[in-house]
Amino acid sequence: MPTTREKERAAAHGRAPSVTGSNDFLAAQQRAVRLTEILEKEHGTPDLGNLPDPLEELVWIALTRQTHRLNAVRSWAALRARYPTLQDVLEAPEGELREVLRPAGFSTQKARWIQASLVRVAEAFGSLTSEPLRAMADDEAERFLSNLPGVNLKSAKCVLLYSLGRQVLPVDTHLRRLAERVGLVERGLSEHRIHQSLEAIVPPTLRYALHVNAIPHGRMFCTALRPHCAACPVAALCDHARRSAGS
Ligand code: SF4
């Protein structure tokens, strides 16, 4: 019979507990470890330009949503040139901020998200500081961040991972596609469930490398349309590649 711990792991992994649950869990964990090793060797864990300050990272992530990275970079440069501090961003007239953010697209929405988030931080912490976040446990900080306007679970985990040094695993579109195709998780899990499932099988020390390396891998090999399985270094581990070869 599965133990309580095995049942919890199985539930987190998105499947019903069974007498073989423990073996399934270990196999999934081993596959996740091997996948991370291969990706790390292939892509070398590149620096993606994320920011060490959690509040700046929050603003940066808002700019990167639903746009090409280059547009976000241009908007970030324009923002910092116009507003030297985040307090200046918070106090800027919304219409003016919207114009500055125009290169990032969806500038009305993004200007509102950014200012409302900064106001919420200032109200909660007494000023525009991230110090209280540093003192919070992972789940408490994640809850605070993911309740800010325009900040979803993935974005909250990015701030935790990149700027607060926490061993969490943000699941973006590249990692979701890769994990589904390789067979680490079921397809179509909710945002909450896929984070829970992958964090259950990816050891904390490997989460940064998996998240970062899945991005270039998704762009170079595991593309949304017509993935390049024949050239992919992950193919030997991958359910999708195996199915494609057999069809
Ligand atoms: S083998 Fe194909 S489907 Fe599997 S990870 Fe590589 S590119 Fe993606």
Boltz pocket constraint, residues with backbone or C-beta under 6 A from the ligand:
constraints:
  - pocket:
      binder: B
      contacts: [[A, 178], [A, 181], [A, 182], [A, 221], [A, 222], [A, 223], [A, 227], [A, 228], [A, 229], [A, 230], [A, 232], [A, 233], [A, 234], [A, 235], [A, 238], [A, 239], [A, 240], [A, 241]]
      max_distance: 6.0
